[in-house]
Amino acid sequence: MSKLTTMLATTAMIAVAAPALAEKWDMPMAYSATNFHSENGVKFADCVREGTGGAIDITVHASGSLFKGADIKRAIQTGQVPIGERLLSGHQNENAIFGFDSVPFLATSYDASAKLFEAAKPKLEEILADQNLTLLYSVPWPPQGLYFKKEVNSVADMEGVKFRSYNNATARLAELAGMLPVSIEAAEISQAFATGVADSMISSGATGYDRKVWESLTHFYEVDAWLPYNHVMVNSDVWGGVSDDNKSAIMACATTAAADGLEASKAYTQFTLNGLREGGMTVGPAGDKLVSDLQEIGATMTSEWLEAAGDDGAAIVDSFKAN
């Protein structure tokens, strides 16, 4: 056999053995590479690559390196990227339903949060479908607590404090508590606190731990205000072009990612609170007066959200409470 014939035969064998040219999917994520959401996203990408036989190759871009958090949803909708992860409560200005998971003190535990998510999911998927988005999986953050640069025993102690907000609910909480809301992306938290742009925030222990906020802040109060969700979505036009077999493989990976992400969130809760303590912060439950004040604010915000969300919001809350 000539060298040319051998080379052609070898090339043909490689072509038969190799999968079709892989689709390259960039997946922007807003949080640091070491955050459990991002790590879970990488495992999901690996699962998809294996499950589709290499036909779909997802590359995760953490820390808002490809698109800032606020821009990720739009980037998926418009096809700038095929897939990405976003905290949908950051888009309540588009539709109040997106803020279902940020209604203060409505669902304050993992079990309650899961029930609320299941109640909201059908309507959430319907709204996303109208925006050319298909929901793949969702993972909750640990319960949200309050970070400060000083001891705080009541809402009166919050007066005039510069407060990092990440969605409508956090901005409204700041206003009702007499604080000054400042919109700051997760990737910019450390710099914002170090430079005095903000002196407080409401977030999980995970965010504070990832950003080493003990370098600037001193107190974390466990108030378990809510458990917001990050959602991984795919552009519906792109999804429509995926083969049935690959869709099945991706959805299987999504189911695994949702379960793994939930367990990681639970495990990360105590780990990160311990980490905040080790960093030198005072960590513990809020006092009775602060809790009472916050519950009053929560009642106001719940009424406001129900008014904004209308019949759909009421149906979600009724379904949640019925279960």
C-alpha positions in Angstrom: 0.0 0.0 0.0 1.4 3.4 -1.0 2.1 6.1 1.6 -0.7 8.2 0.1 -3.2 5.3 0.3 -2.2 4.6 3.9 -2.6 8.3 4.8 -6.0 8.5 3.2 -7.2 5.3 4.9 -5.9 6.6 8.3 -7.7 9.9 7.8 -10.9 8.1 7.0 -10.7 5.9 10.1 -10.2 9.0 12.2 -13.1 10.7 10.7 -15.4 7.7 11.4 -14.1 7.3 14.9 -14.3 11.0 15.9 -17.6 12.7 16.8 -19.0 15.4 14.6 -17.4 18.8 15.1 -18.4 19.8 18.7 -20.6 22.8 19.3 -18.7 25.2 21.5 -21.0 26.8 24.2 -19.7 29.6 26.3 -21.4 29.7 29.7 -21.0 33.0 31.6 -21.4 32.9 35.4 -21.3 35.9 37.8 -19.6 34.4 40.8 -16.0 33.4 41.6 -14.6 30.2 40.2 -14.4 28.8 43.8 -18.0 29.5 44.6 -20.1 26.4 44.8 -22.4 27.6 42.0 -19.5 28.0 39.6 -17.9 24.7 40.6 -21.3 23.0 40.1 -21.5 24.7 36.7 -18.1 23.2 35.7 -19.3 19.7 36.7 -22.5 20.2 34.7 -20.3 21.2 31.7 -18.2 18.1 32.1 -21.3 15.9 32.4 -22.7 17.4 29.2 -19.5 16.9 27.3 -19.4 13.3 28.3 -23.2 12.7 27.9 -23.3 14.1 24.4 -20.1 12.3 23.4 -18.3 15.6 22.9 -21.0 17.0 20.6 -21.6 19.9 22.9 -18.6 21.4 24.6 -19.4 24.0 27.4 -16.8 26.4 28.7 -17.6 28.1 32.0 -16.5 31.7 32.4 -16.7 32.6 36.1 -16.5 35.9 38.0 -18.4 37.9 35.4 -15.4 37.6 33.2 -17.4 37.2 29.9 -20.5 39.2 30.9 -21.3 41.0 34.1 -24.0 39.4 36.1 -26.6 42.0 35.1 -25.9 41.4 31.4 -25.9 37.6 31.4 -29.7 37.1 30.9 -29.8 39.5 28.0 -26.8 37.8 26.4 -28.5 34.4 26.5 -31.8 35.8 25.2 -30.1 37.5 22.2 -27.9 34.6 21.3 -24.6 36.3 22.3 -24.0 33.1 24.3 -26.1 29.9 24.1 -26.2 29.3 27.9 -25.5 31.0 31.2 -26.5 31.4 34.8 -28.3 34.3 36.4 -30.0 35.4 39.6 -33.4 36.2 38.1 -34.5 38.2 41.1 -32.2 40.8 39.7 -34.8 41.3 36.9 -37.9 42.0 38.9 -38.3 45.3 36.9 -39.1 43.1 33.9 -41.6 40.9 35.8 -42.4 40.7 39.5 -42.6 36.9 39.4 -38.8 36.9 39.0 -38.6 38.0 42.6 -40.7 35.1 44.0 -37.6 33.9 45.9 -36.7 37.2 47.5 -39.9 37.9 49.4 -38.6 38.5 53.0 -39.4 35.7 55.5 -41.8 33.9 53.2 -39.5 30.8 52.8 -36.7 30.8 55.3 -35.4 27.2 55.1 -34.2 24.8 52.4 -37.4 22.8 52.6 -39.7 25.8 52.5 -37.6 27.3 49.7 -38.0 24.1 47.6 -41.8 24.2 48.0 -41.9 27.8 47.0 -39.7 27.1 43.9 -42.0 24.2 42.8 -45.0 26.5 43.2 -43.4 29.2 41.1 -41.7 27.0 38.5 -44.5 26.6 36.0 -45.2 30.3 35.7 -41.5 31.1 35.8 -40.9 28.7 32.8 -43.8 30.3 31.0 -42.4 33.8 31.3 -38.9 32.6 30.3 -40.3 30.8 27.3 -41.8 34.1 26.1 -38.3 35.6 26.4 -36.7 32.9 24.3 -35.2 31.2 27.3 -35.4 27.6 28.5 -34.7 26.7 32.1 -32.3 23.8 32.7 -31.7 23.8 36.4 -31.9 26.0 39.5 -29.9 26.0 42.7 -30.6 28.0 45.9 -28.1 30.1 47.8 -27.8 29.6 51.6 -30.1 31.7 53.7 -29.5 35.4 53.5 -28.0 37.3 56.4 -26.9 40.9 57.1 -23.4 42.1 57.0 -22.2 45.3 58.8 -19.2 47.3 59.7 -20.5 47.8 63.2 -22.8 46.2 65.8 -26.5 46.5 64.9 -29.3 45.8 67.3 -32.3 47.5 65.6 -33.3 49.0 62.2 -32.7 52.4 63.8 -29.0 51.5 63.9 -29.0 51.1 60.1 -29.9 54.7 59.4 -27.7 56.2 56.7 -25.5 53.1 56.2 -24.4 52.5 52.5 -25.9 49.2 51.6 -24.9 46.9 48.7 -28.0 45.9 46.7 -28.3 43.2 44.0 -32.0 43.3 43.1 -35.2 45.2 43.7 -35.9 43.5 47.0 -32.5 44.4 48.5 -32.8 48.0 47.3 -36.3 48.2 48.8 -35.1 46.6 52.1 -32.4 49.3 52.3 -34.9 52.1 51.7 -37.3 50.9 54.3 -34.5 50.5 56.8 -33.3 54.1 56.2 -30.1 52.9 54.4 -28.6 54.1 51.1 -28.8 51.3 48.4 -25.8 51.0 46.1 -26.0 48.5 43.2 -22.8 46.4 43.2 -22.0 43.3 41.2 -20.8 40.2 43.2 -17.4 40.4 41.5 -17.0 44.0 42.8 -17.9 43.4 46.4 -14.4 43.3 47.9 -13.3 46.5 46.3 -16.6 48.3 47.2 -16.2 47.5 50.9 -12.5 48.3 50.9 -13.0 51.7 49.3 -16.1 52.6 51.4 -18.5 52.6 48.5 -20.6 50.3 50.7 -20.5 49.3 54.3 -23.1 46.6 54.5 -25.1 44.1 52.5 -27.6 41.2 52.8 -26.2 38.0 51.3 -25.3 34.5 52.2 -22.3 33.4 54.2 -21.0 32.0 50.9 -20.7 35.4 49.2 -19.0 36.9 52.2 -16.6 34.0 52.5 -15.7 34.0 48.8 -15.0 37.7 48.9 -13.1 37.7 52.3 -15.3 40.5 53.5 -13.8 40.2 57.0 -11.1 42.4 55.7 -13.6 45.3 55.8 -16.7 44.2 57.7 -17.1 43.1 61.3 -20.6 41.5 61.9 -22.8 38.9 60.2 -26.3 38.5 61.5 -28.2 35.3 60.7 -31.7 36.5 59.8 -32.5 33.8 57.2 -34.5 36.4 55.2 -34.8 34.3 52.0 -33.0 31.8 49.8 -32.6 33.2 46.3 -32.0 30.9 43.3 -29.5 31.0 40.6 -30.9 29.7 37.3 -29.1 28.1 34.4 -30.8 28.9 31.1 -30.3 28.1 27.5 -31.3 30.2 24.5 -34.5 28.5 23.2 -33.5 28.9 19.5 -30.3 27.1 20.3 -32.1 24.5 22.3 -34.5 23.8 19.4 -31.5 22.9 17.3 -30.2 20.3 19.7 -31.0 16.6 18.9 -33.4 14.7 21.1 -30.7 12.4 22.3 -28.5 15.3 23.3 -31.4 17.1 24.9 -32.0 14.0 27.0 -28.4 13.9 28.0 -28.3 17.6 28.9 -31.5 17.3 31.0 -30.1 14.3 32.9 -27.0 16.4 33.7 -29.2 19.3 34.7 -31.1 17.1 37.1 -27.9 15.9 38.6 -26.6 19.5 38.8 -29.7 20.7 40.7 -29.4 17.9 43.3 -25.6 18.4 43.6 -26.0 22.1 43.8 -28.5 21.9 46.6 -26.3 19.6 48.7 -23.3 21.9 48.1 -25.4 24.9 49.2 -26.4 23.1 52.4 -22.8 22.0 53.1 -21.4 25.4 52.3 -23.7 27.2 54.7 -21.9 26.1 58.0 -18.5 26.0 56.4 -18.7 29.6 55.3 -20.1 30.8 58.6 -17.2 29.1 60.3 -14.9 30.8 57.8 -16.3 34.2 58.6 -15.6 33.6 62.3 -12.1 32.4 61.6 -11.6 35.6 59.6 -12.4 37.6 62.7 -16.1 38.5 62.2 -18.8 38.3 64.9 -21.3 35.7 63.6 -24.6 34.8 65.2 -28.4 35.2 65.2 -29.9 38.7 65.1 -31.3 40.0 68.4 -35.1 40.0 69.1 -35.5 43.8 68.4 -33.7 43.6 65.1 -35.7 40.5 64.1 -39.0 42.2 65.0 -38.1 45.4 63.1 -37.1 43.3 60.0 -40.3 41.3 60.1 -42.3 44.6 60.0 -40.3 45.5 56.9 -40.9 42.0 55.5 -44.6 42.4 55.9 -44.5 45.6 53.9 -42.4 44.1 51.2 -44.6 41.0 50.9 -47.7 43.2 50.4 -45.9 45.2 47.8 -44.7 42.1 45.9 -48.1 40.6 45.9 -49.6 43.8 44.5 -46.9 43.9 41.8 -47.2 40.2 41.0 -51.0 40.2 40.8 -53.0 37.1 40.5 -50.0 35.0 39.4 -48.1 36.0 42.5 -51.1 35.3 44.8 -51.5 31.9 43.1 -47.8 31.0 43.8 -48.1 32.0 47.5 -51.4 30.2 47.9 -49.9 27.0 46.3 -46.8 27.3 48.5 -48.8 27.7 51.7 -51.1 24.8 50.8 -48.2 22.5 50.6 
